[in-house]
Amino acid sequence: MSSAILNIEKLTKSYPDLNKQVLTGLCLKVEKGEIYGFLGPNGAGKTTTVNIISGLLKGDSGQIEMFGRPYNENRNYIKHHMGLVPQNIAVFPELTAYENLKIFGAIYGMENKALKSRIDELLELFGLMNFKNKKVASFSGGMKRSVNLMVGILHKPDLLILDEPTVGIDVQSKMVILENLKSLNKEGVSILYTSHDMEEAQHLCTRVGIIDGGKLVAEDTPSGLIAAHEGCDDLESVYLRLTGRKLRNMED
């Protein structure tokens, strides 16, 4: 078995009704302790990959291992050691922040005393303690994103999967989220992170993979990718060189 915390080998996925093959033999590894940036244009296969890893979709072929275990035979174990933060806000707007976290903690099987302590810890960490009894519907976009993230890390996962965690929020909220992600990583949480924000990815990620046409077209540290492409002085310029400047409007 691989030593990687996530190992994807030759993963394929097509949608026959749409006459579209999204993944064409994707191979990807996330090593323990790293923040891996999974980058690509619309339609490249990022969200499809995330949905397969999180169990929302089934791949057509290929193999996935997580935590050194075959995915299909260890789904219950994997579920309790993986955290997912989807791009869409996945909390109940008419419930308070505290009520949301309590519900999701119960789903994870957390005991009441430990759950209450963990909720208070996260509310304090994200600066939302004074809003714990306010309905999420009344929150700003950044506050909603913070609660969305808290749900994903409530049970202290070993691998955290983030799909556009800072999209559409203010600078202050983005800073809080990114600083907390860095702290989580220092505590040993491995992170798979998708984003369209190349500057953010360049400064946050320890390694990045760029996907296009359903497979990786480049992979290295941000500085390594920049150095390997003459005339590129940042990750965004590398990304545009590899994926082109033509506007994409396809969904994954």
Phi, psi and chi 1 to 4 in degrees:
 res  aa     phi    psi   chi1   chi2   chi3   chi4
   1 MET       -  153.7  -72.1 -170.1  176.6      -
   2 SER   -73.2  151.1  169.6      -      -      -
   3 SER   -83.0   -9.1   61.8      -      -      -
   4 ALA   -67.6  148.7      -      -      -      -
   5 ILE   -73.8  -27.5 -159.8  162.6      -      -
   6 LEU  -136.2  126.2  169.6   63.9      -      -
   7 ASN  -132.1  115.6 -175.2   26.0      -      -
   8 ILE  -112.6  127.1  -61.3  173.7      -      -
   9 GLU  -124.8  119.4  -66.4  -74.7  -13.1      -
  10 LYS    52.7   46.9  -60.9  179.1 -179.5  178.7
  11 LEU   -79.1  130.0 -177.1   62.5      -      -
  12 THR  -125.3  150.1   68.2      -      -      -
  13 LYS  -155.5  127.6  178.0   63.2 -179.8  177.0
  14 SER  -130.2  159.6   61.5      -      -      -
  15 TYR  -120.4   91.1  -62.0  100.1      -      -
  16 PRO   -55.6  -36.7  -25.1   34.8      -      -
  17 ASP   -62.5  -28.8  -66.9  -13.8      -      -
  18 LEU   -99.8    0.4  -58.7  175.6      -      -
  19 ASN    52.6   49.3 -167.7   29.2      -      -
  20 LYS  -139.8  127.1  179.4 -179.8  178.5 -177.3
  21 GLN  -102.8  118.1 -174.8  162.4    6.4      -
  22 VAL   -90.5  -45.4  179.4      -      -      -
  23 LEU  -111.9  132.2  -60.5  177.4      -      -
  24 THR  -124.8   48.7   57.6      -      -      -
  25 GLY    96.2   44.5      -      -      -      -
  26 LEU   -67.5  130.4  175.0   68.2      -      -
  27 CYS  -121.3  128.8  -63.7      -      -      -
  28 LEU  -155.7  139.4  179.0  141.7      -      -
  29 LYS  -129.5  135.1  -71.1 -175.8  179.8 -178.6
  30 VAL  -113.2  116.5  177.1      -      -      -
  31 GLU   -81.9  153.8  -59.7  -67.9  -16.5      -
  32 LYS   -59.6  130.0 -174.5  175.7 -179.2  179.6
  33 GLY    91.6   -1.2      -      -      -      -
  34 GLU  -102.1  161.4   73.0  176.7  -16.4      -
  35 ILE  -107.1  105.8  -57.3  177.6      -      -
  36 TYR   -99.6  118.0 -173.2   99.6      -      -
  37 GLY   -87.2  119.2      -      -      -      -
  38 PHE  -105.0  100.5 -170.3   42.0      -      -
  39 LEU  -115.8  148.4  -46.2  175.7      -      -
  40 GLY   174.0  160.2      -      -      -      -
  41 PRO   -72.7  170.2   25.5  -33.2      -      -
  42 ASN   -56.1  136.5  -68.6  -25.6      -      -
  43 GLY    84.6   -0.6      -      -      -      -
  44 ALA   -76.2  -23.1      -      -      -      -
  45 GLY   119.6    6.3      -      -      -      -
  46 LYS   -62.3  -54.7  -60.4 -173.1  -52.4  -60.7
  47 THR   -67.1  -36.8  -62.3      -      -      -
  48 THR   -59.7  -43.5  -66.2      -      -      -
  49 THR   -61.5  -47.5  -57.2      -      -      -
  50 VAL   -60.1  -42.0  167.9      -      -      -
  51 ASN   -65.9  -34.4  -73.9  -18.5      -      -
  52 ILE   -70.4  -45.0  -68.3  172.2      -      -
  53 ILE   -59.2  -39.7  -64.1  168.7      -      -
  54 SER   -85.5    0.5   57.4      -      -      -
  55 GLY    87.8    6.4      -      -      -      -
  56 LEU   -82.9  -21.2  -60.0  175.8      -      -
  57 LEU  -132.4  161.1  -80.3  178.2      -      -
  58 LYS  -115.7  130.4 -174.2  175.8 -179.4 -179.4
  59 GLY   -71.1  159.9      -      -      -      -
  60 ASP   -78.7  -40.7  -63.3  -26.3      -      -
  61 SER  -156.1  169.9   63.9      -      -      -
  62 GLY   108.7  176.0      -      -      -      -
  63 GLN  -129.6  144.2  -64.2 -178.0  -29.1      -
  64 ILE  -130.1  131.1  -59.3  175.6      -      -
  65 GLU  -120.2  139.7  -72.3 -177.8   -9.0      -
  66 MET  -133.1  132.8  -62.7  178.9   71.5      -
  67 PHE    58.1   31.8  -43.9  112.5      -      -
  68 GLY    75.1   14.4      -      -      -      -
  69 ARG  -122.8  139.6  -61.1  167.0  179.9 -115.6
  70 PRO   -58.7  133.2  -23.3   33.5      -      -
  71 TYR   -60.5  -51.2 -176.3   86.3      -      -
  72 ASN   -64.9  -29.9  -70.7  -29.0      -      -
  73 GLU   -90.9   -3.3  -69.7   83.1    7.0      -
  74 ASN  -135.8   35.0  -64.0  -83.6      -      -
  75 ARG   -63.3  -36.9  -68.0 -164.5  178.2 -168.4
  76 ASN   -67.4  -43.9 -169.1   54.2      -      -
  77 TYR   -61.2  -46.6  176.7   90.3      -      -
  78 ILE   -62.9  -41.2  -73.0  168.5      -      -
  79 LYS   -57.1  -37.1 -179.5 -179.3   71.9  173.9
  80 HIS   -84.5   -8.0  -75.2   89.4      -      -
  81 HIS  -115.4    2.7  -71.5   79.0      -      -
  82 MET  -120.2  141.9  177.4 -175.4   72.7      -
  83 GLY  -117.2  139.8      -      -      -      -
  84 LEU  -123.3  129.3  173.5   65.4      -      -
  85 VAL  -121.2   99.4 -178.4      -      -      -
  86 PRO   -74.0  163.4   28.4  -34.5      -      -
  87 GLN   -64.7  -42.8 -179.3  175.0  -17.5      -
  88 ASN   -78.2  142.9  -65.0  -34.9      -      -
  89 ILE   -64.9  120.2  -57.0  -63.8      -      -
  90 ALA  -114.0   44.8      -      -      -      -
  91 VAL  -123.5  169.9  -63.4      -      -      -
  92 PHE   -89.7  111.4  -58.2  102.3      -      -
  93 PRO   -65.0  -28.1   21.1  -31.7      -      -
  94 GLU   -87.0    0.6  -67.6  -53.4  -47.4      -
  95 LEU  -104.1  160.0  -62.3 -178.9      -      -
  96 THR   -75.8  167.5   66.8      -      -      -
  97 ALA   -58.6  -44.4      -      -      -      -
  98 TYR   -63.4  -44.0 -175.1   87.0      -      -
  99 GLU   -63.0  -40.6  -71.2  167.8  -20.5      -
 100 ASN   -59.9  -48.8  -92.3  -75.0      -      -
 101 LEU   -65.6  -35.0  -66.6  168.2      -      -
 102 LYS   -65.8  -41.7 -170.4  172.5 -178.3  179.8
 103 ILE   -63.5  -48.1  -73.5  172.7      -      -
 104 PHE   -69.0  -33.3  -77.1  100.5      -      -
 105 GLY   -63.1  -38.3      -      -      -      -
 106 ALA   -65.5  -38.1      -      -      -      -
 107 ILE   -61.7  -38.1  -68.6  171.6      -      -
 108 TYR   -74.3   -8.1  -72.0  129.7      -      -
 109 GLY    81.5   23.1      -      -      -      -
 110 MET   -77.2  140.6  -61.6  177.3   68.5      -
 111 GLU   -73.4  149.5  -64.6 -178.2   -1.8      -
 112 ASN   -54.5  -47.0  -76.5  -23.4      -      -
 113 LYS   -65.5  -46.6 -173.9  175.9  180.0  179.9
 114 ALA   -65.5  -36.7      -      -      -      -
 115 LEU   -66.1  -46.3  175.9   56.9      -      -
 116 LYS   -60.3  -42.5 -176.1  179.6 -176.8  -56.3
 117 SER   -63.6  -41.6  175.4      -      -      -
 118 ARG   -68.1  -39.5  178.8   63.6  170.4  161.0
 119 ILE   -61.5  -47.4  -69.8  173.2      -      -
 120 ASP   -61.7  -39.0  -73.7  -14.8      -      -
 121 GLU   -61.2  -44.9  175.8 -172.2   -4.5      -
 122 LEU   -72.4  -39.8  -70.0  176.0      -      -
 123 LEU   -60.8  -39.3  -71.8  168.0      -      -
 124 GLU   -67.6  -44.1 -167.6   68.6   44.7      -
 125 LEU   -60.7  -39.0 -169.2   64.3      -      -
 126 PHE   -95.6    6.4  -77.0   85.2      -      -
 127 GLY    71.9   28.6      -      -      -      -
 128 LEU  -115.9   12.0  -66.1  179.1      -      -
 129 MET   -58.2  -38.6 -177.7   60.7   79.7      -
 130 ASN   -73.0   -7.2  -68.8  -22.8      -      -
 131 PHE  -114.6   11.2  -59.0   89.8      -      -
 132 LYS   -60.7  -29.3   64.4 -175.9  -69.9 -175.0
 133 ASN  -104.2   16.7  -65.1  -42.5      -      -
 134 LYS   -96.6  145.4  -58.7  -72.7 -174.5 -178.6
 135 LYS   -66.6  139.2  -70.4 -176.2  178.1 -179.2
 136 VAL   -61.2  -28.4  172.2      -      -      -
 137 ALA   -58.0  -26.6      -      -      -      -
 138 SER   -88.0   -3.1   68.7      -      -      -
 139 PHE   -78.9  155.1  -75.4    7.3      -      -
 140 SER   -70.4  168.6   68.5      -      -      -
 141 GLY   -59.3  -41.2      -      -      -      -
 142 GLY   -65.7  -38.2      -      -      -      -
 143 MET   -67.0  -39.2  -67.9  164.2   70.1      -
 144 LYS   -63.6  -41.7  -70.8  175.3 -177.4  176.1
 145 ARG   -61.5  -37.9  -72.6  -86.1  166.4 -154.0
 146 SER   -64.8  -43.1  -68.7      -      -      -
 147 VAL   -64.5  -40.2  176.9      -      -      -
 148 ASN   -56.9  -42.8 -148.0   38.9      -      -
 149 LEU   -69.6  -40.8  176.2   54.7      -      -
 150 MET   -58.9  -39.0  -77.3 -171.1  -86.2      -
 151 VAL   -59.3  -41.2  167.3      -      -      -
 152 GLY   -70.8  -22.9      -      -      -      -
 153 ILE  -112.2    4.6   62.5  174.9      -      -
 154 LEU   -55.2  -40.9 -169.3   58.7      -      -
 155 HIS   -94.8   14.3   59.1  -52.4      -      -
 156 LYS    55.5   64.4  -62.7 -175.6  177.4 -179.6
 157 PRO   -71.0  158.7   29.7  -37.1      -      -
 158 ASP   -84.4  -29.5  -64.8  -50.2      -      -
 159 LEU  -127.1  126.4  173.5   64.4      -      -
 160 LEU  -112.8  125.9  179.8   61.2      -      -
 161 ILE  -108.5  121.5  -60.8  172.1      -      -
 162 LEU  -119.3  124.3  -57.9  164.0      -      -
 163 ASP  -111.3  100.5 -166.4    3.7      -      -
 164 GLU    53.2   59.6  -60.8  -83.0   -4.3      -
 165 PRO   -70.6  -15.8   28.6  -36.5      -      -
 166 THR  -120.4   15.8   62.5      -      -      -
 167 VAL   -65.8  131.5   65.4      -      -      -
 168 GLY    72.6   25.3      -      -      -      -
 169 ILE  -119.9  166.1   63.0  173.5      -      -
 170 ASP   -73.0  163.4   60.4  -84.4      -      -
 171 VAL   -61.2  -41.4  173.9      -      -      -
 172 GLN   -64.4  -44.3  -72.9   81.3    6.1      -
 173 SER   -64.9  -39.9  -64.7      -      -      -
 174 LYS   -60.7  -42.9  179.3 -176.7  -70.8 -167.9
 175 MET   -61.0  -44.3 -177.7 -171.1   68.7      -
 176 VAL   -61.2  -46.2  169.3      -      -      -
 177 ILE   -63.6  -46.6  -72.3  174.3      -      -
 178 LEU   -66.4  -39.5  -67.0  178.8      -      -
 179 GLU   -65.0  -37.7  -71.7  -56.7  -45.2      -
 180 ASN   -70.4  -33.1  -80.5  -44.8      -      -
 181 LEU   -65.2  -41.3  -70.3  178.4      -      -
 182 LYS   -62.2  -40.8  -69.5  176.0 -176.2  176.8
 183 SER   -65.4  -42.1  -65.4      -      -      -
 184 LEU   -60.2  -42.0  -75.7  168.8      -      -
 185 ASN   -64.1  -40.1 -178.5 -115.4      -      -
 186 LYS   -64.2  -26.5  -72.6  179.2 -179.9  178.3
 187 GLU   -82.6   -2.8  -67.7  169.1    6.0      -
 188 GLY   111.8    2.5      -      -      -      -
 189 VAL   -81.3  124.3  178.9      -      -      -
 190 SER   -82.8  146.3  -54.1      -      -      -
 191 ILE  -133.1  131.0  -63.2  173.4      -      -
 192 LEU  -108.5  122.0  174.8   67.2      -      -
 193 TYR  -130.4  122.8  158.6   95.9      -      -
 194 THR  -106.7  144.0   80.4      -      -      -
 195 SER  -163.5  157.5  179.5      -      -      -
 196 HIS  -102.8   -0.6  -75.5  104.8      -      -
 197 ASP   -92.1   98.2 -170.9  -32.9      -      -
 198 MET   -68.6  -35.2  -64.8  -59.1  113.5      -
 199 GLU   -64.1  -43.1 -177.5  179.2    2.1      -
 200 GLU   -61.5  -45.6 -174.3  175.8  -65.3      -
 201 ALA   -64.1  -39.1      -      -      -      -
 202 GLN   -61.7  -37.8 -178.1  174.4  -27.9      -
 203 HIS   -89.7  -21.6  -69.7   95.6      -      -
 204 LEU   -94.5  -40.4  176.8   66.7      -      -
 205 CYS   -86.0  141.6  -60.5      -      -      -
 206 THR   -83.7  -25.3   53.8      -      -      -
 207 ARG  -152.3  149.5 -164.2  160.3   59.1   99.0
 208 VAL  -133.7  149.8  -61.3      -      -      -
 209 GLY  -125.1  133.6      -      -      -      -
 210 ILE  -106.1  122.5  -62.2  175.0      -      -
 211 ILE  -105.7  138.5 -176.5  175.2      -      -
 212 ASP  -154.9  139.7 -157.2    9.3      -      -
 213 GLY    64.0   25.6      -      -      -      -
 214 GLY    82.8   10.0      -      -      -      -
 215 LYS  -149.3  161.5   59.5 -175.4  178.1 -178.4
 216 LEU   -69.8  133.9  -74.7 -174.1      -      -
 217 VAL  -109.1  -12.8  -64.3      -      -      -
 218 ALA  -164.2  150.2      -      -      -      -
 219 GLU  -158.1  130.9 -175.2 -178.3   54.1      -
 220 ASP   179.0 -177.9 -157.2  -18.2      -      -
 221 THR   -67.5  157.0   63.0      -      -      -
 222 PRO   -54.9  -44.8  -29.4   36.8      -      -
 223 SER   -66.4  -34.8   60.0      -      -      -
 224 GLY   -65.9  -40.9      -      -      -      -
 225 LEU   -65.5  -41.1  -77.4  175.1      -      -
 226 ILE   -64.0  -43.7  -65.4  166.2      -      -
 227 ALA   -65.8  -30.8      -      -      -      -
 228 ALA   -78.5  -11.0      -      -      -      -
 229 HIS  -120.5  100.2  -68.0   81.4      -      -
 230 GLU   -58.7  134.1 -172.3  175.9   -8.6      -
 231 GLY    90.3   -5.8      -      -      -      -
 232 CYS   -99.9  129.0  -65.6      -      -      -
 233 ASP  -114.0    4.5   54.7    8.4      -      -
 234 ASP  -156.8  171.5   56.5   22.5      -      -
 235 LEU   -66.4  -34.0 -174.0   58.4      -      -
 236 GLU   -61.9  -42.6 -178.6  173.0  -57.5      -
 237 SER   -67.1  -35.1   57.1      -      -      -
 238 VAL   -64.2  -47.0  173.2      -      -      -
 239 TYR   -57.8  -46.4  175.7   85.2      -      -
 240 LEU   -67.1  -35.4  -71.2  171.8      -      -
 241 ARG   -65.0  -38.9  177.8  173.7  -66.4 -177.0
 242 LEU   -81.3  -31.8  -68.1  170.5      -      -
 243 THR  -109.7   -9.1   63.7      -      -      -
 244 GLY    88.2  167.6      -      -      -      -
 245 ARG  -102.8   -0.9  -65.6  176.6  177.6  -89.5
 246 LYS   -70.6  136.3 -173.9  177.0  179.3 -179.9
 247 LEU   -65.5  132.9 -177.0   64.7      -      -
 248 ARG  -107.1  136.1  -48.3  -83.1 -174.2  102.8
 249 ASN  -125.9   13.0   59.7    7.0      -      -
 250 MET   -83.0  149.3  -60.5  179.6  -64.5      -
 251 GLU   -92.8  152.3  -63.9  -63.7  -32.6      -
 252 ASP   -61.9      -  -75.4   13.5      -      -
